[in-house]
Amino acid sequence: MPICPPVSSDGRISLLTISGGLLSGFRFSRAFLSALVVTATVIGCSSPPKPTYFPGYPIGYVEGGVASWYGPGFHGNRTANGERYDMHKLTAAHRTLPLGSIATIRSATTGREVTVRINDRGPFAKGRVLDLSMAGAQALGMIGSGTDRIELRVIGFQGRTADMGFLRVQIGSFVEQQNALNLLERARRLYPGGRIQSVDLPEGRRYRVHVGEFKTEHQAESAARRLEADLATQSFVFRDDN
C-alpha cells in the first residue's frame, strides 16, 4: 500500500511551514524551521485524508546515525502499534518517534533514499538509531553489510491522533531474570519504581530493566547519563506506547 501524504489538486505535496526551535526535546534543522517544502508526484493515491498533527509532533525532525535492519526472525511478530511485522513492507523501528511517523532515510554510503513508516520500537542496541525492515534495507543497499550510516527526516504522519507515551530508560537486558532484578534494585536507589519486561527474541527470552516515566527527551537523557555514571551500565531512551 503506498504512503499517501497530503496533496493539492495538482498532485503536489502541500507546503508545510514550521516555526519555533524545540518541541518536546526534538531538534530541528535551520532549513526546516523556516519552511519544509516537499514536491513529489503521488502515485496510486486517491482522495488521501489530511493528517492531523497532535501537539508536540516533530514534523521536520532530522537525525543522523547508524541504522540496522531486522527480518526473518521477527517476521509475523506484533509490532509496537499492534500490526504484524512484514519484512517485505517499507517500515522501520525507532525508539522515540511517534508511531505512524513517515520519514525519508538516506544512506551515506550509497546515496540511495527510501520512505518508510515508523510502526515499531527499537533498535534496542547502543549506538544505533533505526531498525529498517528488510525491504527498507534492500532499497538502501545495506542487506550485506547489516548496518549503514543514515540521515532520517520526518516528513509526515499516518496514524491515530494521540498524545505520545512516556519516555523510559533501558539500563540492561539479561538472560537470567535474577540479574535483572539485582540491577533494578540498585537503580531504585536513584529513581523509584522501574520495571522488568520479558521479551521473546529469536535467540531466546530476555529480561529488560526499565527506569522512569519522563515527559521530555531532555529529562530522559539526563537520567540515562546519571544511571550510566552511577551504575556503570549502557543506557538508552525509548518511548513506551502502552
C-alpha positions in Angstrom: 0.0 0.0 0.0 1.5 3.4 -1.0 2.2 6.0 1.6 0.0 9.0 0.7 1.0 12.4 2.1 -1.5 15.3 1.9 -1.6 16.6 -1.7 -3.1 19.6 -3.5 -5.4 19.5 -6.6 -2.4 19.5 -8.9 -1.0 16.3 -7.4 1.9 18.0 -5.4 2.5 17.7 -1.7 1.5 20.9 0.1 3.8 23.4 1.8 4.3 22.9 5.5 5.6 25.9 7.4 7.2 25.3 10.8 8.1 27.9 13.4 9.8 27.5 16.8 13.0 26.0 17.9 12.5 23.0 20.1 9.4 20.8 20.6 9.3 18.1 23.3 13.0 17.6 23.1 13.3 17.2 19.3 15.9 19.3 17.5 15.1 20.8 14.1 17.5 21.9 11.3 17.5 25.6 10.4 16.1 24.9 6.9 13.2 23.0 8.4 12.5 25.8 11.0 11.8 28.3 8.2 9.9 26.1 5.9 9.5 22.5 4.8 8.8 22.0 1.1 8.4 18.6 -0.4 7.4 18.2 -4.0 6.6 14.8 -5.5 4.2 13.0 -7.7 1.9 10.8 -5.7 1.1 7.6 -7.5 -1.7 5.2 -6.5 -3.3 7.6 -4.0 -7.0 8.7 -4.4 -8.5 11.3 -2.1 -5.9 11.0 0.6 -7.0 12.2 4.1 -5.3 15.2 5.5 -3.4 14.1 8.6 -3.9 15.8 12.0 -0.7 16.6 13.8 -1.1 16.5 17.6 0.6 19.0 19.9 4.4 18.4 20.0 4.5 16.3 16.8 8.1 16.5 15.5 7.5 17.3 11.8 10.8 18.3 10.3 12.9 16.3 12.8 16.3 15.4 11.5 18.6 12.7 12.9 21.8 11.0 11.8 23.4 7.8 13.0 23.8 4.1 12.4 20.9 2.1 11.1 20.5 -1.7 11.1 17.7 -4.0 9.8 15.6 -6.9 11.1 14.0 -9.6 9.1 13.1 -13.3 9.2 13.4 -13.9 12.9 10.8 -11.2 13.6 8.5 -11.7 10.5 4.9 -12.0 11.7 5.5 -10.8 15.2 3.4 -8.0 16.7 4.9 -4.5 16.3 4.6 -1.7 18.9 1.4 -0.4 17.1 -0.2 -3.8 17.1 0.4 -4.7 13.4 2.1 -7.9 12.3 5.6 -7.2 11.2 6.0 -7.7 7.5 9.7 -7.6 6.4 8.6 -7.0 2.8 7.0 -3.7 3.6 8.7 -0.3 3.9 8.6 0.2 7.7 11.1 0.8 10.5 11.5 0.9 14.2 12.6 4.0 16.2 13.0 4.3 19.9 11.1 7.6 20.4 9.4 9.0 17.3 5.6 8.8 17.4 4.2 5.6 15.8 2.8 6.5 12.3 5.6 8.9 11.5 6.6 9.0 7.9 10.4 9.5 7.3 12.8 9.6 4.4 16.0 7.6 5.1 19.1 8.4 3.0 22.2 6.2 3.0 25.5 8.0 3.5 27.3 5.1 1.7 25.2 4.5 -1.4 23.3 7.9 -1.6 20.0 5.9 -2.0 16.8 7.1 -0.3 13.7 5.4 0.8 10.5 6.5 2.6 9.3 4.4 5.5 6.6 4.4 8.2 7.6 4.0 11.8 5.4 1.2 13.3 7.7 -0.4 15.9 10.2 0.3 18.7 13.9 -0.3 18.5 16.7 -0.8 17.9 17.5 -2.0 21.5 21.2 -1.7 20.9 23.6 1.0 21.9 24.9 3.3 19.1 22.1 2.6 16.6 19.2 5.0 15.8 16.9 3.0 13.5 15.9 -0.6 12.6 14.8 -0.9 9.0 12.6 -3.7 7.6 14.3 -6.0 5.1 12.6 -4.1 2.3 13.9 -0.8 3.5 17.4 -2.2 3.9 17.3 -3.6 0.4 16.2 -0.2 -1.0 19.3 1.4 0.6 21.6 -1.4 -0.5 22.6 -2.4 3.1 21.5 -6.0 3.3 25.0 -7.4 3.0 26.7 -5.0 5.4 24.0 -5.2 8.0 24.4 -1.6 9.1 24.9 1.8 7.5 25.2 5.4 8.4 21.9 7.2 7.5 20.1 10.5 7.8 16.5 10.4 8.8 14.0 13.2 8.1 10.4 13.2 9.3 8.1 14.4 6.5 4.6 13.4 7.6 2.3 11.4 9.8 0.0 8.4 9.1 -1.7 7.0 12.1 -4.1 7.7 15.0 -4.0 11.1 16.6 -2.9 10.7 20.2 -0.5 12.1 22.8 2.9 10.5 22.8 3.6 8.0 25.6 6.1 8.3 28.4 9.9 8.0 27.8 11.7 5.3 29.7 15.4 4.4 30.1 16.6 0.9 29.5 19.6 0.1 31.5 20.1 -3.6 30.9 18.9 -6.8 29.2 19.6 -10.2 30.7 19.2 -13.9 30.0 18.8 -14.6 33.8 15.9 -12.9 35.5 17.7 -12.6 38.8 20.4 -10.5 37.2 17.7 -8.1 36.0 16.2 -8.0 39.5 19.5 -7.2 41.0 20.1 -4.2 38.7 16.6 -2.9 39.2 17.1 -2.9 43.0 20.3 -0.8 42.5 18.5 1.6 40.1 15.7 2.2 42.6 18.1 3.9 44.9 18.4 6.6 42.3 14.8 6.5 40.7 11.8 4.9 42.5 9.7 2.5 40.6 11.0 0.9 37.5 10.1 -2.5 36.0 11.3 -5.6 34.3 9.9 -6.5 30.9 10.3 -10.0 29.5 10.6 -10.3 25.7 10.9 -13.4 23.5 13.6 -12.9 20.8 14.8 -15.3 18.1 17.8 -16.0 20.4 15.7 -16.6 23.4 13.9 -14.8 26.3 15.5 -11.6 27.6 14.7 -9.6 30.8 14.9 -5.9 30.2 15.3 -3.3 33.0 13.4 -0.1 32.5 13.5 3.0 34.7 11.4 6.2 34.9 8.4 7.8 33.2 9.8 11.0 31.6 7.9 13.6 29.6 10.7 15.1 27.6 13.8 13.7 26.0 16.0 16.2 27.9 14.8 14.7 31.2 15.2 11.1 30.0 18.7 11.7 28.5 19.8 13.3 31.8 18.6 10.3 33.7 20.3 8.0 31.3 23.6 9.8 31.8 23.3 9.6 35.6 22.4 5.9 35.5 25.3 5.1 33.3 27.7 7.0 35.6 26.4 5.6 38.9 25.6 2.0 37.8 28.3 1.5 35.1 25.6 0.4 32.6 24.9 1.2 28.9 21.6 3.0 28.8 19.3 4.4 26.1 15.9 6.2 25.9 12.8 4.7 24.3 9.1 5.6 24.2 6.6 3.4 25.9 3.4 3.3 23.9 1.4 1.0 26.2 
